[in-house]
Every structure is written in structure tokens, then in C-alpha cells.
Amino acid sequence: MIIAGVFLFFYYDLHSFFINRKKIVDFVNSFGPLSVVIFIGLQILQVIVAPIPGEVNGFIGGYLYGPVLGTLYSTVGLTIGSWLAFILARWLGLPFVEKVISPRIIEKYDYFMEHRGILITFILFVIPGFPKDALSYMIGLSHMKTTTFLIVCTAGRLLGTIMLSISGYCARNGQNITMATILGISALIVILAVYYHDELLSLVKGKKDSQ
């Protein structure tokens, strides 16, 4: 059923929906009092269906609900989504994960199936450029406890979620300089993280191996 859902997701081009800010805002607002539930549901879905870019939803959370509630609602959705990905991987095993995550990502991060370092996992969730949603599946194949994973995952995602929520709030209130500053800093961090991605990954592995 999950594989069928992924197929329908791309067949109906729902990916383009998730990267279109205006479509998401209009869609969420159309539910009135239930908009919060719908927004949290979208955040859950963007984790489970790994190719969806979560940054758009995080920005929209701040745009719709402000920096505090936007961060809260995004965190709830991301945590539930990460938990579901983690549990699905643990229950269904590697054959299922191989159908959800690309072989290239699995090969690059298979190290973390065999290790459960809390600090290392936290670092991976903090640093931009690492596939956090895919990691939720892959860490589900490790021996890390569910409660430990949820704490580390939630804490690691928090800073990025806060920055996206503040950016969305600034966009709605015309605070363009503040928004541009936050997005500029975020973009610089992402560019550096992507550029030095392999070096960071090697450093993380080396740190774990030395423990």
C-alpha cells in the first residue's frame, strides 16, 4: 500500500504541489479551523515521502502561524513523521527501505545502520545538506532506541525549523531585510555543507570510529 501511495504521489504530480508555496497556503487555509491539523499532516507526509522538500512547509508554518506556533506545529509534524519512518524501517526492514530510499543514499549512509552514536546522529540532523528524512528510515535499521531517536531527531531539527518559521513570519509582515538576512545566512550554511558534504561525513565517521 505504501509503494502504491508513492506511485500515486508522483503520478498525480503532487511533488509540484509541495514545492509551490501559494498552493500550500491556499490549501491549508481552505480548511479553516482544521488548518492546523492539515498543516501538521503535510509535515508528516513530507517526511514519509522523502523526496518532498521540507523547507517549503517550514517556511509556510511561520507564514501562517507566526514563529512560535509555526515552530511548534512543524516540530510536531516532523517528529511524528520521523517516528513513522523510523518504525516502518524497523518493522519492515532493509527490503522496504530500499524501495523508499535511493540506492545511492543507502550506500553512502549504510554506516549508520550499524552504529547508534547519539552525538553523531544529532550532528547529522543539525547540519544542513544531509538527507534527514532518509536518515530517519536508515537509523530505524540500527539498534538505537525509539525514545532516544525521537529526542535526538527533534532537538537536531529544531534550529532549522525555528529559522524557517521566523523567515516565513517576516515574509508575511514585510520584514524583508530580516527575512533576506536569515535566508542568506541559511543559504550560505547550506552551500558550505553541500560543498564539504563528503568531508563532513568522513569526519563524523572518523569521530565515531575513534570512540
Backbone bond lengths (Angstrom), bond angles and torsions (degrees), N, CA, C in turn:
res aa  C-N    CA-C-N  psi(-1)  N-CA   C-N-CA  omega(-1)  CA-C   N-CA-C  phi
1 M - - - 1.460 - - 1.533 110.95 -
2 I 1.335 115.75 -39.44 1.463 119.50 -179.69 1.525 110.53 -65.08
3 I 1.340 116.17 -42.73 1.462 119.91 179.27 1.520 110.03 -62.76
4 A 1.337 116.11 -39.52 1.467 119.99 177.75 1.518 110.74 -63.12
5 G 1.327 115.42 -38.15 1.466 119.49 178.54 1.514 111.76 -63.98
6 V 1.330 116.30 -41.35 1.467 120.26 178.05 1.525 110.17 -63.54
7 F 1.340 116.51 -40.95 1.468 120.72 178.35 1.526 110.93 -60.63
8 L 1.334 116.32 -47.58 1.464 120.35 -179.67 1.523 110.99 -64.26
9 F 1.335 116.18 -33.82 1.462 121.33 179.34 1.524 110.69 -57.22
10 F 1.327 116.24 -45.30 1.460 119.72 -179.02 1.529 111.54 -83.48
11 Y 1.326 116.96 -31.90 1.461 120.19 -179.54 1.523 110.86 -61.46
12 Y 1.329 116.41 -41.80 1.462 120.39 -179.82 1.529 112.43 -90.90
13 D 1.326 116.53 11.20 1.467 122.62 175.57 1.529 111.57 56.38
14 L 1.332 116.46 40.71 1.466 119.42 177.77 1.520 111.46 -71.10
15 H 1.326 116.85 -17.54 1.466 119.34 177.32 1.523 110.78 -59.43
16 S 1.342 116.87 -41.25 1.467 120.18 179.97 1.520 111.11 -65.74
17 F 1.333 116.56 -29.81 1.466 120.17 176.62 1.525 110.52 -63.59
18 F 1.326 116.41 -43.51 1.455 120.41 -174.97 1.526 113.07 -72.31
19 I 1.321 118.91 -17.04 1.462 119.61 178.52 1.527 111.58 -103.06
20 N 1.333 117.39 4.91 1.463 121.97 178.21 1.525 108.67 -103.37
21 R 1.329 116.30 106.27 1.465 121.15 -173.99 1.519 112.40 -59.32
22 K 1.326 117.21 -45.07 1.465 120.52 -176.75 1.524 111.35 -64.83
23 K 1.323 117.03 -40.60 1.462 120.21 179.53 1.525 111.02 -61.46
24 I 1.322 116.12 -42.42 1.463 119.32 -178.91 1.520 110.79 -67.22
25 V 1.342 117.30 -44.43 1.466 121.07 179.62 1.523 110.43 -59.20
26 D 1.325 116.79 -48.48 1.469 120.54 -179.83 1.527 111.17 -63.14
27 F 1.314 116.00 -40.66 1.462 120.33 -179.24 1.523 111.02 -64.18
28 V 1.329 117.13 -48.23 1.468 120.95 -178.87 1.519 110.72 -63.95
29 N 1.329 117.19 -45.65 1.469 121.05 -178.91 1.525 112.55 -63.03
30 S 1.323 117.12 -27.48 1.467 120.25 -177.27 1.525 112.65 -65.85
31 F 1.326 117.52 -14.20 1.459 121.01 -179.10 1.526 113.20 -93.28
32 G 1.335 116.89 0.74 1.458 120.54 175.19 1.514 112.68 57.37
33 P 1.351 117.91 -124.79 1.470 121.38 -177.08 1.530 113.71 -60.60
34 L 1.315 116.53 -22.37 1.466 120.10 -179.82 1.527 112.63 -88.75
35 S 1.322 116.57 5.89 1.467 119.88 -175.20 1.523 112.25 -59.70
36 V 1.329 116.77 -35.60 1.468 119.95 -179.70 1.526 110.33 -63.30
37 V 1.325 116.08 -44.47 1.465 120.73 179.36 1.528 110.43 -61.78
38 I 1.325 116.02 -42.23 1.465 120.36 179.62 1.523 110.55 -64.83
39 F 1.333 116.64 -43.28 1.461 119.98 -179.93 1.527 110.99 -61.68
40 I 1.332 116.59 -45.79 1.463 119.99 178.20 1.527 110.07 -60.92
41 G 1.335 116.07 -39.40 1.462 120.05 177.60 1.519 112.51 -61.76
42 L 1.334 116.71 -38.81 1.464 120.29 177.57 1.523 110.96 -65.48
43 Q 1.328 116.37 -38.01 1.463 119.47 177.92 1.526 110.86 -65.74
44 I 1.328 116.00 -39.76 1.465 119.55 176.62 1.528 110.21 -61.27
45 L 1.316 116.08 -46.58 1.467 121.33 -177.40 1.516 111.97 -63.27
46 Q 1.352 117.03 -38.17 1.459 118.42 -176.99 1.526 112.18 -69.25
47 V 1.336 117.36 -19.87 1.462 119.60 174.44 1.525 110.34 -80.79
48 I 1.324 116.18 -46.73 1.464 120.82 -176.29 1.520 111.38 -64.68
49 V 1.332 117.13 -42.30 1.465 121.34 175.50 1.521 106.49 -93.42
50 A 1.319 115.67 88.72 1.462 122.63 -167.05 1.523 116.66 -52.26
51 P 1.350 121.41 -33.05 1.469 118.71 -176.65 1.519 114.98 -69.24
52 I 1.334 119.35 -10.48 1.462 120.19 -178.68 1.526 109.64 -72.58
53 P 1.331 119.26 128.96 1.466 121.11 177.98 1.523 111.52 -75.07
54 G 1.328 117.41 115.10 1.459 121.05 -176.45 1.511 114.00 -74.09
55 E 1.335 117.58 -17.66 1.462 120.09 -177.80 1.522 111.95 -60.47
56 V 1.318 117.65 -36.59 1.465 120.76 -179.61 1.521 110.36 -63.00
57 N 1.324 117.03 -46.67 1.459 120.72 179.94 1.520 112.04 -63.54
58 G 1.329 117.20 -39.55 1.460 120.41 178.70 1.516 111.84 -62.20
59 F 1.318 116.37 -41.70 1.465 122.18 177.12 1.526 110.17 -62.10
60 I 1.320 116.22 -43.56 1.464 121.12 -178.09 1.523 111.12 -67.37
61 G 1.332 117.39 -32.84 1.462 120.14 176.56 1.512 111.53 -58.25
62 G 1.329 116.85 -45.13 1.460 120.67 177.01 1.511 112.15 -67.96
63 Y 1.321 116.39 -36.34 1.469 121.89 179.63 1.526 110.83 -63.53
64 L 1.316 116.98 -42.01 1.466 121.24 -176.19 1.523 113.61 -83.69
65 Y 1.337 116.90 -39.35 1.464 119.76 -167.84 1.526 114.70 -119.86
66 G 1.332 117.70 -1.44 1.454 119.78 -178.41 1.518 111.41 89.95
67 P 1.338 117.35 170.20 1.464 120.31 -173.77 1.526 114.44 -67.23
68 V 1.337 117.25 -35.77 1.467 119.73 -176.40 1.526 111.09 -77.01
69 L 1.334 116.21 -57.59 1.463 119.51 -179.24 1.528 111.36 -67.72
70 G 1.336 116.47 -34.89 1.461 119.36 177.30 1.519 111.18 -60.23
71 T 1.334 115.97 -44.55 1.467 120.62 177.26 1.520 110.82 -63.77
72 L 1.333 116.24 -43.32 1.468 120.52 -179.20 1.526 111.60 -61.82
73 Y 1.327 116.68 -50.59 1.469 120.13 -177.66 1.527 111.34 -65.12
74 S 1.332 116.35 -40.40 1.466 119.47 177.99 1.523 110.72 -63.19
75 T 1.329 115.98 -42.83 1.463 120.44 -178.88 1.521 111.38 -63.15
76 V 1.332 116.28 -41.84 1.470 120.08 177.55 1.531 110.24 -59.83
77 G 1.327 116.49 -48.70 1.459 120.34 -179.17 1.517 112.93 -64.42
78 L 1.330 116.53 -44.62 1.463 120.68 -179.29 1.522 111.47 -64.84
79 T 1.336 116.35 -38.66 1.463 120.06 -179.65 1.526 111.08 -67.60
80 I 1.329 116.59 -44.98 1.468 119.62 177.89 1.530 110.61 -63.12
81 G 1.335 116.34 -44.14 1.456 120.11 179.18 1.520 112.36 -61.70
82 S 1.334 116.39 -42.60 1.463 120.82 178.91 1.525 110.61 -64.61
83 W 1.329 116.11 -40.38 1.468 120.89 178.01 1.526 110.70 -61.95
84 L 1.338 116.98 -43.77 1.461 120.60 179.32 1.528 111.37 -63.30
85 A 1.341 116.64 -43.35 1.465 120.17 178.11 1.527 110.50 -61.83
86 F 1.321 115.94 -44.12 1.464 122.78 179.48 1.530 110.47 -60.52
87 I 1.337 116.77 -47.84 1.464 121.81 -177.56 1.531 111.52 -68.13
88 L 1.332 116.86 -41.41 1.464 119.96 178.10 1.524 110.96 -59.56
89 A 1.334 115.83 -43.45 1.464 119.97 178.87 1.524 110.70 -64.13
90 R 1.322 116.33 -40.64 1.470 120.12 -178.71 1.528 111.27 -67.64
91 W 1.309 117.12 -39.07 1.461 120.94 -178.66 1.525 112.94 -76.40
92 L 1.327 116.20 -41.77 1.465 120.47 -170.96 1.523 113.68 -99.20
93 G 1.346 116.83 -15.78 1.452 120.53 172.32 1.523 115.57 79.93
94 L 1.330 114.25 -173.85 1.460 122.00 -175.08 1.531 113.52 -60.33
95 P 1.340 120.20 -39.79 1.474 118.85 179.52 1.528 112.88 -55.94
96 F 1.332 116.59 -37.72 1.465 119.84 177.87 1.524 110.94 -69.65
97 V 1.333 116.64 -45.59 1.466 120.86 -178.50 1.524 110.43 -60.26
98 E 1.319 116.91 -36.70 1.464 120.78 179.51 1.526 112.10 -65.50
99 K 1.327 116.84 -21.09 1.463 120.22 176.96 1.526 112.13 -85.94
100 V 1.328 116.69 -18.07 1.465 121.51 -176.85 1.524 112.03 -100.83
101 I 1.326 116.23 -37.79 1.463 122.26 -175.95 1.520 109.58 -107.76
102 S 1.318 116.42 141.75 1.464 120.30 -178.94 1.530 110.70 -65.72
103 P 1.328 117.60 145.50 1.471 121.52 179.82 1.529 112.53 -56.22
104 R 1.329 116.65 -33.59 1.471 120.00 -179.56 1.521 111.17 -62.39
105 I 1.326 116.74 -43.60 1.462 120.62 -179.81 1.523 110.33 -69.07
106 I 1.329 116.77 -41.44 1.465 119.99 179.33 1.519 110.52 -60.82
107 E 1.328 116.51 -43.63 1.464 120.37 -179.57 1.527 111.34 -63.46
108 K 1.330 116.02 -39.43 1.462 119.90 -177.23 1.522 111.98 -71.21
109 Y 1.343 116.42 -33.68 1.463 119.65 -173.48 1.526 113.28 -113.24
110 D 1.342 117.96 15.12 1.461 119.20 -178.22 1.525 111.99 -64.07
111 Y 1.313 116.85 -18.77 1.467 122.11 176.45 1.521 110.90 -53.76
112 F 1.337 116.20 -37.08 1.458 120.21 -172.42 1.526 112.65 -82.14
113 M 1.328 117.75 -3.72 1.459 120.03 171.85 1.528 110.04 -73.87
114 E 1.324 116.22 -25.86 1.458 120.90 -173.28 1.524 112.63 -102.54
115 H 1.311 117.94 -4.43 1.456 121.85 -178.16 1.522 109.71 -127.60
116 R 1.298 116.07 155.81 1.460 119.30 -177.92 1.530 111.67 -137.57
117 G 1.321 116.86 36.14 1.450 120.52 179.54 1.520 111.56 -64.31
118 I 1.312 116.47 123.58 1.460 121.30 -176.53 1.525 110.76 -66.48
119 L 1.329 117.01 -47.05 1.459 121.04 -178.39 1.523 111.10 -62.13
120 I 1.324 116.17 -42.93 1.459 120.66 -178.76 1.522 110.70 -63.43
121 T 1.316 116.65 -44.13 1.465 120.64 178.94 1.519 110.74 -62.46
122 F 1.324 116.40 -41.45 1.465 121.07 178.51 1.525 110.77 -60.44
123 I 1.331 116.58 -45.00 1.466 121.24 -179.64 1.527 110.56 -60.16
124 L 1.320 116.74 -41.79 1.466 120.66 -179.48 1.526 111.84 -63.83
125 F 1.327 116.93 -34.60 1.461 119.89 179.26 1.526 111.86 -78.74
126 V 1.317 117.59 -24.33 1.468 120.73 179.25 1.520 111.19 -78.72
127 I 1.333 116.83 -45.41 1.461 121.31 -173.02 1.524 110.84 -72.56
128 P 1.335 117.79 127.89 1.477 120.44 176.21 1.524 110.02 -65.74
129 G 1.315 115.75 157.70 1.457 120.29 175.86 1.513 114.54 95.31
130 F 1.329 117.08 -15.49 1.454 119.75 176.08 1.532 109.03 -91.87
131 P 1.323 118.02 140.88 1.475 121.38 -176.09 1.528 111.45 -75.17
132 K 1.322 116.27 84.15 1.465 121.36 -172.68 1.526 112.90 -60.72
133 D 1.322 117.00 -39.53 1.462 119.74 -179.25 1.527 110.50 -66.94
134 A 1.323 116.31 -42.74 1.463 120.29 177.23 1.524 110.68 -64.11
135 L 1.332 116.54 -37.42 1.459 120.29 178.90 1.522 111.60 -63.42
136 S 1.339 116.69 -32.63 1.466 119.81 178.29 1.526 110.14 -60.45
137 Y 1.326 116.31 -41.09 1.463 120.05 176.20 1.526 110.77 -65.87
138 M 1.319 115.92 -47.08 1.455 119.74 -172.61 1.520 112.49 -69.20
139 I 1.333 116.88 -37.28 1.462 119.43 178.14 1.524 110.31 -69.31
140 G 1.342 116.32 -23.01 1.459 119.47 173.81 1.518 112.39 -62.81
141 L 1.320 117.02 -20.05 1.462 121.99 177.89 1.522 111.94 -87.11
142 S 1.320 117.14 -6.86 1.461 121.21 179.45 1.530 109.36 -88.30
143 H 1.340 115.53 -171.01 1.465 120.38 179.82 1.525 112.42 -99.48
144 M 1.318 117.06 10.99 1.464 119.57 -179.26 1.528 110.39 -65.67
145 K 1.331 116.37 138.62 1.458 120.97 178.17 1.526 110.13 -68.89
146 T 1.320 115.72 149.31 1.461 120.74 -177.96 1.519 111.83 -60.71
147 T 1.333 117.18 -45.47 1.472 120.17 -178.85 1.522 111.04 -63.25
148 T 1.314 116.79 -39.55 1.469 120.53 178.40 1.519 110.38 -63.40
149 F 1.320 116.10 -45.22 1.461 120.06 179.19 1.524 111.40 -59.40
150 L 1.325 117.60 -45.30 1.463 120.93 -177.49 1.521 111.51 -62.80
151 I 1.324 116.82 -40.93 1.467 120.33 179.09 1.525 110.54 -64.74
152 V 1.329 115.87 -47.98 1.467 120.96 -177.90 1.524 110.92 -65.46
153 C 1.318 116.55 -44.15 1.465 121.80 -178.96 1.525 111.04 -63.09
154 T 1.326 116.66 -47.27 1.466 120.83 -178.77 1.520 111.21 -63.26
155 A 1.332 116.41 -45.71 1.465 120.40 -179.82 1.524 111.01 -65.45
156 G 1.329 116.66 -39.85 1.455 120.59 -178.24 1.514 113.61 -67.94
157 R 1.318 117.16 -33.61 1.467 121.12 -179.92 1.528 112.71 -80.96
158 L 1.322 117.77 -16.61 1.462 121.13 -166.11 1.527 113.68 -61.39
159 L 1.330 117.88 -46.31 1.464 120.19 -176.57 1.526 111.12 -60.32
160 G 1.316 116.93 -46.47 1.460 120.39 179.07 1.515 111.97 -62.80
161 T 1.330 116.60 -38.69 1.465 120.97 178.84 1.520 111.03 -64.43
162 I 1.325 116.46 -42.04 1.469 120.91 178.67 1.523 110.79 -61.56
163 M 1.320 116.98 -45.49 1.465 120.85 -178.50 1.524 111.50 -63.91
164 L 1.328 116.78 -40.34 1.463 119.92 178.17 1.523 111.28 -66.50
165 S 1.330 116.72 -40.12 1.465 120.57 -179.94 1.523 111.07 -65.73
166 I 1.319 116.75 -42.43 1.469 120.29 177.92 1.524 110.27 -63.20
167 S 1.325 116.92 -40.58 1.466 120.68 178.98 1.518 111.12 -62.07
168 G 1.326 116.98 -43.88 1.457 120.61 178.22 1.516 112.52 -63.30
169 Y 1.326 116.28 -40.62 1.466 121.40 178.01 1.525 110.67 -63.21
170 C 1.320 116.64 -43.44 1.469 121.04 179.28 1.527 110.94 -64.02
171 A 1.326 116.93 -38.41 1.467 120.49 179.16 1.521 110.64 -62.67
172 R 1.311 117.28 -40.82 1.460 120.79 -178.50 1.520 111.50 -68.91
173 N 1.327 117.46 -32.42 1.458 121.35 -175.50 1.525 113.05 -99.68
174 G 1.318 117.01 12.12 1.452 120.83 175.50 1.514 115.00 71.45
175 Q 1.319 117.72 18.23 1.470 121.35 178.65 1.529 108.25 -87.29
176 N 1.321 113.53 69.44 1.462 119.74 -169.85 1.524 113.43 -67.95
177 I 1.328 116.66 -35.49 1.469 119.17 -179.31 1.524 110.18 -66.24
178 T 1.336 115.90 -45.66 1.467 119.89 178.60 1.519 110.71 -61.66
179 M 1.337 115.44 -44.84 1.463 119.58 179.99 1.525 110.76 -62.19
180 A 1.333 116.57 -45.01 1.462 120.46 -179.06 1.528 110.96 -63.11
181 T 1.338 116.07 -37.57 1.466 120.13 179.07 1.522 111.13 -64.19
182 I 1.339 115.74 -47.54 1.463 120.30 -179.67 1.519 110.83 -63.22
183 L 1.334 116.08 -46.66 1.458 119.90 -179.58 1.523 111.46 -65.92
184 G 1.342 116.35 -35.58 1.456 119.95 178.45 1.521 111.82 -64.86
185 I 1.337 115.71 -44.89 1.467 120.08 177.72 1.525 110.29 -63.27
186 S 1.337 115.06 -43.96 1.467 119.72 179.65 1.525 110.89 -61.70
187 A 1.340 116.07 -43.43 1.463 120.45 -179.61 1.523 111.07 -62.90
188 L 1.333 116.43 -40.78 1.463 120.50 178.92 1.524 110.92 -62.48
189 I 1.336 115.71 -43.55 1.464 119.92 179.01 1.523 110.65 -62.75
190 V 1.329 115.84 -42.82 1.466 120.31 -179.94 1.524 110.75 -63.87
191 I 1.339 116.79 -44.50 1.467 120.85 179.95 1.524 110.67 -60.06
192 L 1.333 116.04 -45.88 1.465 120.07 179.31 1.525 111.18 -64.29
193 A 1.343 115.55 -40.79 1.464 119.67 -179.55 1.524 111.23 -65.17
194 V 1.328 116.30 -40.24 1.464 120.29 179.03 1.529 110.42 -68.93
195 Y 1.333 116.06 -42.32 1.463 120.75 -177.91 1.532 111.06 -64.14
196 Y 1.342 115.54 -41.23 1.464 120.25 -178.33 1.529 111.51 -101.50
197 H 1.334 116.06 24.27 1.463 121.37 -174.89 1.528 112.21 -55.24
198 D 1.323 116.83 -51.66 1.463 120.59 -176.62 1.522 111.49 -64.98
199 E 1.343 116.50 -38.74 1.458 120.19 178.58 1.529 110.92 -64.77
200 L 1.338 116.13 -42.04 1.463 120.05 178.67 1.521 110.76 -64.07
201 L 1.324 116.23 -41.26 1.460 120.23 179.92 1.524 110.66 -64.24
202 S 1.327 116.66 -41.90 1.463 120.55 178.27 1.519 110.91 -64.76
203 L 1.339 116.47 -38.74 1.458 121.23 178.65 1.519 110.74 -63.66
204 V 1.329 115.84 -43.41 1.462 120.55 179.58 1.528 110.49 -63.03
205 K 1.327 117.02 -44.14 1.457 120.60 179.24 1.522 110.93 -64.62
206 G 1.335 115.69 -41.74 1.452 119.90 179.78 1.507 112.05 -63.94
207 K 1.334 116.29 -37.81 1.463 121.04 179.39 1.520 110.26 -64.19
208 K 1.340 115.86 -41.82 1.461 119.61 179.80 1.521 111.16 -67.69
209 D 1.345 116.58 -42.15 1.461 120.42 -177.48 1.521 112.11 -65.04
210 S 1.338 116.18 -27.80 1.459 120.29 -177.88 1.518 112.45 -80.48
211 Q 1.376 117.01 -11.29 1.462 120.61 -177.37 1.530 110.30 -80.45
